Amino acid sequence: MISGAPPLRWLVTNAFGLTNKLGELQHALLNDNVDIAVITETKFSAQTVASETIFPGYSPPIRRDRDAFGGGIAVWVKSGLPVVHLDQIPTDDHEVLWLAVSLSTQQSVVIGALYRPGSCADNDTCLIEYLGPALDVARTHGTHIVLAGDFNVHHETWLCSSKTTVAGEALEELCAEHQLHQHVLQPTRGLNTLDLILSNMPVPIDTTVKAPLGRSDHGVVLADFYLTPDAEQATSRTVWRYNQADWGRLRAFYRTTDWSTIVTDDPEESCRKLSDVISSGMQKFIPAKQLVTRPADPKWWTPECTTALNTKDKAWKAWRHNIFSEAHKACFMRSVEDAILANVRARTSWELRVRRKLSRGGLKDKQWWSVLKSAAGASHGSSIPCLVDDAGHQLRMNAAKANCLGRYFANKCSLGDDDLGPGDLPHVRQPGVTPLSRIHFRLQTVKRLLNQLDVDHRLLILAHITTTQPPSADGRLLQHTITLTHLSYRA
């Protein structure tokens, strides 16, 4: 394993029908932090619901579905990586998708995702002959080339297959001619290496093969390309476990606090000190945990699903090391069925809970529609597309996009020297300022307004605030007194 910056991670596999494996695929993308996923033999049909194929943190998949049942290709790309479909590269009716993904190094990776059906004859080289001219066109769209998918070819020395076919020899010659390297070094189906990753990238690449998706007989290939685009920084948030809080000691902590030390001449400083005291009490007497924000598993996913998949992966590795052992094969097949059963149970249970929640009443309109849209898969947010600044640089990171937009609107709202014309700007009379002589917050008014807040969890600290000195000449309050009168938690 190469140390240093995190890699650009690829996932390549033949799913042998993906419609009933979308939940497992979504979990795999999240669990392995995949940037680009190439799935062949998706077998999507016109009845496949598009919203079910959209995963949080990823752009909608680019698909090529076969008209007849079977086949098909789909590619998922992480949202932070701009991707375009290169439909200008002809496919000549082959099952191929051409895409271009932009990297932070101002370079592009051209992806050729392809599927050569196993029904093709060993001497059928039509797809490989097509790839030669197509690669010449692809090079005009990017510096790096990656071909990934199920090639279904055999070569004894190059791919460690049990035989060498005409198609296998043709693909090896194609790679030599176009300086492509084959990176998958383990069998992906039985004793054969059928799912390949070919690239001209002059960078370190690590590959491994994991257990298949569902009942597919093709392993999942993970490849780490150490040519890494900048990634958005992961964010974290604090989740307070209010049901485990020590409310008695928390109230005592606030009751014994010297609140007079909080008051200063600077309202901002007073607010900061008040927040620090409140936060200090919460941290001492309310358990909390930090959650890292990342794309979510399917909403119905449970720890039992994860355990079942881990068991399946271990059984797969044991079988790969004892490929001729019927006992290890039987153990793996049982783990496959257990994983599928765990997924079915989890999804069925989740759907039942959603139906009950929507039908039993008690939800506000906003909550009802939120649950419905979430269950229907319509709650995925859309990311801001790639922006181009004045220098022609592509901006992909959120911070860079925000700064670019900020500079643009600031420029539009500013008057330059050429815009002023002769003379100075017109004089604007300063409006009169009437100083406040007294500010008084009534406890019942504050309590009523806080109770009207439409939030799920509230930590209410009701304070009675009055002034003890009249305002100064410029209207600033010199001193406040804050009396803590009530502390409670509302769920």
Secondary structure, DSSP 8 states (H G I E B T S, - for coil): ---SS--EEEEEEE-S--GGGHHHHHHHHHHTT-SEEEEE-----TTS-GGGG--TTB---EEE--SSSS--EEEEEBTTS-EEE-TTS--TTSSEEEEEEE-TTS-EEEEEEEE--TTS-TT--HHHHHHHHHHHHHTTS-SEEEEEEE-----TTTS--SS--HHHHHHHHHHHHHT-EE---S-SBTTB--EEEEE---S-EEEEEE--STT-SS-EEEEEES--------EEEEEE-GGG--HHHHHHHHHTS-GGGG--S-HHHHHHHHHHHHHHHHHHHS-EEEEEE-----TT--HHHHHHHHHHHHHHHHHHHTTT-HHHHHHHHHHHHHHHHHHHHHHHHHHHHHHHHHHS----HHHHHHHHHHHHT---------EE-TT--EE-SHHHHHHHHHHHHHHHT---HHHH-SS-------------S--B--HHHHHHHHHT---S-EEEEEEEEEESS---TTS----EEEEEEEEEEE-
